[in-house]
Amino acid sequence: MTDRKTAALVGGGVIGAGWAARFLLDGWNVRLFDPDPEIARKTEEVLKNARAAQGQLMKDVPLPAEGEITYSATLAEAVAGADFIQESLPEREDLKIRVLAEIDAAAPARTVIGSSTSGLLPSRLQLGMARPERLVVGHPFNPVYLLPLVEICGGEKTSEAACETAAEIYRSIGMKPLRVRKEIDGFIADRLLEALWREALWLVNDGVATVEEIDDAVRYGAGLRWSFMGTFLTYRLAGGEDGMRHFLAQFGPALKLPWTKLEAPELTDELIDRVAEQSDAQAGGTSLREFEALRDACLVSVMSGLADQRYAAGEVVEARRRALKARGEG
């Protein structure tokens, strides 16, 4: 048996803890650095949910022996000798530039560094690094231990080898790497999500719908299709036998109509209060952890069903099951 690989994680919030679970449950050792005195407790709570969710998702295929997690006292201690590094700090460019430079100085020269940023440009994040060619964006989605998508984007000085190495590592822990062809703010997925988010805020701002009604419009309708077909394939099917061309001919003129407002409304105190109050009412007293467990259970159900069809995200799950089974039999 080969020695376990070590992933160094810098930042242990929601995303960092999710990365910890993703690596640990694939058999990697993890060294996590975060100055939060409660980091161990918070991470262990996430790990508890992740173990249950991954166990259900993999069905009768046993997970590899779980790696060990160490909570490092310093950043240098965490990254020393690491086989891969993932930074998951708050979305502050100045903070990330400074800390990535510290990681670069302390980490082995061969080690690729991934940043979990959801929209900051890697060319900017590389500015303080002596070895900028090894930095890639590896943007995941919450919960990291379940959702397979990870967007990979290089900066001006990122090497192709670093992108390929990151993609290989992410793929090996059961993820679906999506290479972003051009460096762009927000990458691909968040630009799509941002457009929907801004329109949703306008609908609340203008009194058209409550936050719960807007969520219902997504989760009981198009959201179910998006989970396995996305937007373009869904619209292609809506075009009937003539496909996308017919769909565009039929519905293209609507693009000239004032159906959306792509500029976000001003986040006035009134709008913030309205959104927050409606969101509290929608939650109805359910705690964060209860909602997380419910979310995980729903995702397991959807993704397990898709895995049975070996389609879309389910194809990634099924490939992961086969890989784990082969590893266990080897």
N, C-alpha and C positions, 0 to 999 in steps of 0.2 A: 504494500500500500504506500502510495506517495505521501510525502509530508503535506499537511494542510496548508493552503494558501491563506494569506492574511490580508484583509481589507482594512484600511485605516479610514475612519470616518471623522470628519471635522464638522461639528454641528450636529446636535442630537434632538432637534425639534420634531415636529410631525413627520417631515420628510426624512431626516437623518435616522430616526428610530425605525421608519419603514425600511430604509436601506439596511439597517442592522439586521432586521428580521429576514429580509430577502437573502442576504449573504449567509447568515447563521444557519438558516434552514436548508441551504445548499451545501453545508459542511465546511464553509470558510470560518476561520477564526476572525474575530472583529476586535479592533481596538478603537474605542470611541472617545473623542475629546470634546467636552462641552463644559464650560465653567459653572453651569447651573448646578447648585448643590442637590437638587432633586432629580438629576438626570437618570440615575440608576432606577429609581422607583418608576419614573415615567416610561422609561424604555422597557422595563419588565412588564408593565401593563400592556404596552403595545405587543410585545412578544407573546403574551398569553393569547391575545386575540389572533395573532398571526399563526401560531401553532395550530389552533383550532381550525382556522379557515383553510390553511394549506393542507391539513390532514383530510378535511372533507373534499377539497378540490382534487387531490391526487387519488382519492378513492382507495382501492386495494393496493396501490403501489406505495411501498414504504419510502419515507423520506430518508436521505442519508443521515448518518450520525451527526447530530447538531454540533456546530463549532462552539468554541468558547468565546465569551465576550469579556473584554477587559476595559475598565473605565480609566483612561490615562490621565495623569495629573497635568501633563503639558502637551502642547501640540507636537513638539519634537519627539516626545516619547511615543506618541500615537503613530507617527508616520515612519519612524525608524525601521528600515528593512521591509516595509510593506510591499506587497505585490500589486496593489491597486489602491488608489486614494479617491475618495468621494467627498467633496466639500458641499455642505448644505447649510450655509449661513443665511441670515435674513437678506432680503433683496435690496441691499445697499451697495452700490458700485464701489464707493470708497473703501468700505469694510472688506469686500471681497478682494479687491486689488491688493490691499495690504496683507491680508491673511494668505492669499494664494502665493504671494512673494515669500512669505515665511515658510509655507509648505514646500515650495520649490527649493528653498535653501536647505531645508532639513531632510528632505526625502531622498532616497536613492535615485541617482541620475537616470536609471532605466525605467522608473515607474511612471506610468501614465496617470494623470490627474483628471478626474471628471468633476465638473461643477453642475450642481442641481438647479442652477438659475432658471427661472421660468421665462426670462425674456431679455436679460442683459447680454450685450454683444461680447463674444469671447475675445475679439480683438482688443477691446477695452480692458477686459479682465487680465490679459496677458502683460499689461504695461509694466508691471514691476518685476516680472519673472526673468531670471537669467536663462532659463530653458523654456521659452514660451511654446516651443514646438510640441511639447507633451501635454498641453492643456486642451481638453475638449469639453464642450457642453454635453452633459448627459442628463437631460431634463426628464424626470419621471412624473408619474401621476399618482395621486393619493387614493387608496393605500398602495404604497410602493410594493408591498409584499404580495399583492394580488393582481393589480393592473399590469399587463405586460408591456405597454408602450413606453419607450424611452427615446426621446429625440436626441440625435447626435449632430452637433454643429461645430465645425472648426472655425478658428479665427484666421487672420491673415498669415500668422506664423505657425499655425498648427500643421504638423506633418500628416500625410496620408496614413503612415504607419500607426500613428497614435489613434486616429479615428478607427482604423481596422482592429487594433488591439482592444479598444474600448468596446466596439461592437461585438467582438468575439467573447469578451468577458460577460457582457450583459446577456448575450444569447445563451451562454453556458449556465446562467442562473435562472433561465426560464423566461427571458424577456424578449420583446420584439423591437429591435433597433430600427428607427426610421431616420435615415440620413437626410438632413436639411441641405438642399443643393446650394442655396445662397444664404449668407449671413444676413439675418434680418431681425429687427426687434420683435420679440414675442414668438419667433420661430413659426411653426405652422399651427399647431393645435391651439395655442393660447390666442392667436389672432382670430381664430374661428370662435372660440369661447368668448372672447372680448366683445365681438360683434353682437352675439346673443345677449350677453350681460348688459350692454349699453341699451339695447332695445327694450329689455325687460325693465330697466330702471325708468325709461321713458313711460312705459305702460303704467307703472306705479305712480310716477310723477304726475301724469295726466289723469289719474283716477280711472283708467280703463279697466284695471284688474288689480287684485291683491297679489301678494307674493305667492300665496298658496295656489291661487288660480293659475298663475303663470307656470308654477312647477307642475301642476296637473296637466297643463297643455303639452308639456314635454314628456312627462313620465308615462302618461296613458296613451300617447300618440307616437309622434315621430321618434322619441327617444328609444322606444323598443326596436325600431328599425335601425336606428343609428348604431346600436350596439353590435350589429353584424353586417350591415350593408353600407353604412356611411351615407353621404349625401348624393354623390353622383350616380352610384349604382341604383339607389332608390328612385331617383328621377328618371334614369334610363328605363326602368321597368314601368314607370308611370306613362312613358311614351308609347306603350303597347308594342306591337310587332315592328313598328318603324323606329323604335328606340329613342335615343337622345335627340336626334334631329327633329323628330316630331314633337317631342316635349318642348324643345326650345322654340319651335315655330308656334306652338300653342300658348306657351306661358311666357315666352320672352318679352312680349310687349308689356307685361306687368312690371318689368324692371324699370319702366319709365314712370310708373305710378308711385305716389307718395306712401308706400306701404311701410317704410322703415325710416328711422332717424339714426344715422350712423354716428352722429356726434353725440357724445354723452351729455346728459343734462348736468347742470351745476349741482354739486352735492351740497345743497343748502342744509341748514340745521333742520328745517322742516322735512325735507326728503329723507335725511338720515333717520330722523325720529320715526317717520312713517314706515320705512323699510324695517327698522329694528323692532318696532312694536308689532308689526304684522308677522315678522319672523318669530317673535316670542310666542304670539298667539298660535301660530302654526305648530310650534314645537310642543305646546300643551304640557310643559313640565317634564318631558322626557329628557334624561340626562345625556351628556355628550357620549359617554361610554356605551349607553344603551343604544343610541343611534348608530354608533360605530359598529357594534355587534350586529344590529339589524342590517346595516348597509353591507357588511361582509357576508352575512348569510344570503342576502339577495344576489350579490355578485357571484357567490359560489353557485347558487342555483342556476343563474343565467349562463355562466361560463361552463358549468358542467353539462347543461343541455346542449350548448354549442359544441362542446368537446365530443359528445356522442355523435354529432353530425360531421365532426372533423372540418369545421368551417369557421372562417374569420378568427376571432380570438380563441375559439375552441380548438382550432388547429394547433395553436401555440401550446395550449394546455395538453393536448394529446401527444404532441412531440415531446413535451416535458415528461409526461408519464412514461413514454417509451424509453427516453434517455435514463430516467431513474431506475426503471426496471432492468435495463441492460447493465447499468452500473452495479446493481445489487446481485445480478447473476454472474458478473465477471469475476 
